[in-house]
Amino acid sequence: MRSVRGTHFIQEEYPGLLKDESSLSGGNCQTAAWPENAMEAAEYLKECFANGVPVTISGARTGIAGGAVPMGGAVLSTDLLKGIQPTSDIHTIRVGAGETLDSVYDYCTREKSGMFYPPDSTETTASVGGTVATDASGAGSYRYGSTRKWINRLQIILPSGTLLTVKRGDFNFHRGKFRHPLLGLITLPELKTPQPVKNAAGLHISPEMDLIDLFIGSEGKLGLIVEADLILSRKPHTVACFAVFCNEKQFWELRSDLMNANLPLRELEAMIPPSLSFLSENTGRPFPEYEDWVLFTSIDVASEEDIDIVLETLEMILEEKGISIDNTWGGFDEASIKRLKELRHLLPETVNRIISGLSSRNRRIHKVSTDTAVPPEQLEEYYRTMKNILRSSGVEHVVFGHSGQGHLHANLIPSDNDQMEKAEFAVERIAEEAVKLGGTVSAEHGTGKLKASLLRFMYSQKELDGMNLLTESITSC
Ligand SMILES: Cc1cc2nc3c(=O)[nH]c(=O)nc-3n(C[C@H](O)[C@H](O)[C@H](O)COP(=O)(O)OP(=O)(O)OC[C@H]3O[C@@H](n4cnc5c(N)ncnc54)[C@H](O)[C@@H]3O)c2cc1C
């Protein structure tokens, strides 16, 4: 197994291992290892455990909550935990934690014709292990749900080096309790209110849940995910996708009409002003003189005949709102889907690039963003509150995200220390408002190191202590 030692050596030779897309600074570690299989990973974890060395698990480091940034101790990189193979069930594939989403998509195209892996978190260079650990979700989670729903089996290594296999359906909690042959009696903490549907904040807790769901979204706190069985779905005949350029009033009405229309919507996304002008300024990319609210939608189309029905329905809804079909981009072909996906991806990528530049000049600057979500019917009210908070912070920002699921990301771009404080204050206030409306402080990125403090808005101290106790009881096995 490849491994390296020495804080300065690692800083000099492997700087990439000490940061992720959050641009959180201060990352350091004394040792790092790249196991190639479960046995090697178990040995390394066991040794660290015996010596009391904390281990940070590092996937593709596309995370934006700083979870993979080590603050001392050891790093275990999943880069070499590779392999994609079929299982006896034609609907699942077995994938090593270090494989990227891109490689899963390529494999499905090559080997699983007519099938696809639905969770589509925007950053396709993310590792499968990382997406399971954060319960990542993307635009398509409006129809298909988050990663959780698409995981059938996990192989996990606990910090002590113990190997655990958990298959969906094998182990279930009843009234918050369950006795596992290896882990002993596990008792879930009681939560005063159930967690929101889209939620990546804290451990996943529900009194009648499957044990596998405790590990999904646990952000590396309960152990290393070595491999996962991913469930595939049958591809629809085609996917229609559109970007509709409209004004604010049209946007909210259109969103509501589409959510209520009898259409198999896969995505309902938003880019909110000044996103387009921000992109023009920072990428040099010109945009036509359209209205500056953008609603992205994609629709699963079951058959050739349905194409006309989808188009007619969409045209009718747009017409009612006074929006011409000419003010839309899109179509039914791969090229259109790719073009719109790239446009959506470009916005967070551009923000991350700018933040990374600012952070290299001022180490206190890192990504300050929201990953809050509220029940979808509350989104319009929540957006207005969010906008007021952002405006009064005086920090440059863009807002975009998964409008169909009540989930908008505000990305702030602070230029100095004073703005950093203002941005962090704004993010806390936005998180507090989300929880007041029955939402979450993190819907898909996890809380990592940067957002762990926001958990206090969502859970009482007793609940947080309960989650910590549960973590201790599992990681001590
Ligand atoms: C431009 C851009 C767009 C993005 N869009 C989305 C989006 O739409 N939806 C979304 O959900 N996220 C999005 N993200 C965030 C990121 O891609 C996801 O959080 C992703 O799941 C992280 O995977 P990773 O392999 O990079 O994990 P890392 O960043 O390496 O790690 C993330 C966390 O998981 C833990 N971890 C990693 N691998 C394992 C493992 N094998 N076992 C146990 N724990 C592990 C780490 O310790 C850390 O706490 C985006 C990021 C970028 C840069």
The ligand as an ORCA input file, in Angstrom:
! r2SCAN-3c Opt
* xyz 0 1
  C     -19.139     22.594     -8.876
  C     -19.708     21.698     -7.812
  C     -21.052     21.347     -7.853
  C     -21.594     20.503     -6.856
  N     -22.899     20.150     -6.946
  C     -23.416     19.284     -6.036
  C     -24.775     18.843     -6.142
  O     -25.497     19.201     -7.064
  N     -25.246     17.994     -5.191
  C     -24.460     17.558     -4.169
  O     -24.945     16.761     -3.333
  N     -23.189     17.964     -4.037
  C     -22.644     18.805     -4.947
  N     -21.343     19.200     -4.827
  C     -20.552     18.772     -3.662
  C     -19.788     17.458     -3.823
  O     -19.579     17.124     -5.182
  C     -20.540     16.326     -3.112
  O     -20.642     16.613     -1.731
  C     -19.886     14.942     -3.278
  O     -20.763     13.971     -2.763
  C     -18.548     14.805     -2.564
  O     -17.897     13.634     -3.029
  P     -16.315     13.525     -2.935
  O     -15.888     12.200     -3.435
  O     -15.674     14.683     -3.573
  O     -16.137     13.573     -1.347
  P     -15.105     14.378     -0.471
  O     -15.247     15.834     -0.695
  O     -13.756     13.806     -0.645
  O     -15.655     14.009      0.988
  C     -16.919     14.465      1.423
  C     -17.204     13.849      2.802
  O     -17.425     12.443      2.684
  C     -16.452     11.700      3.431
  N     -16.090     10.556      2.585
  C     -15.602     10.578      1.320
  N     -15.454      9.334      0.852
  C     -15.840      8.498      1.835
  C     -15.914      7.078      1.959
  N     -15.551      6.260      0.968
  N     -16.359      6.565      3.127
  C     -16.743      7.356      4.152
  N     -16.695      8.704      4.088
  C     -16.250      9.269      2.943
  C     -15.316     12.678      3.683
  O     -14.615     12.344      4.878
  C     -16.069     13.996      3.786
  O     -16.609     14.146      5.076
  C     -20.763     20.030     -5.802
  C     -19.412     20.374     -5.777
  C     -18.882     21.190     -6.766
  C     -17.423     21.506     -6.709
*
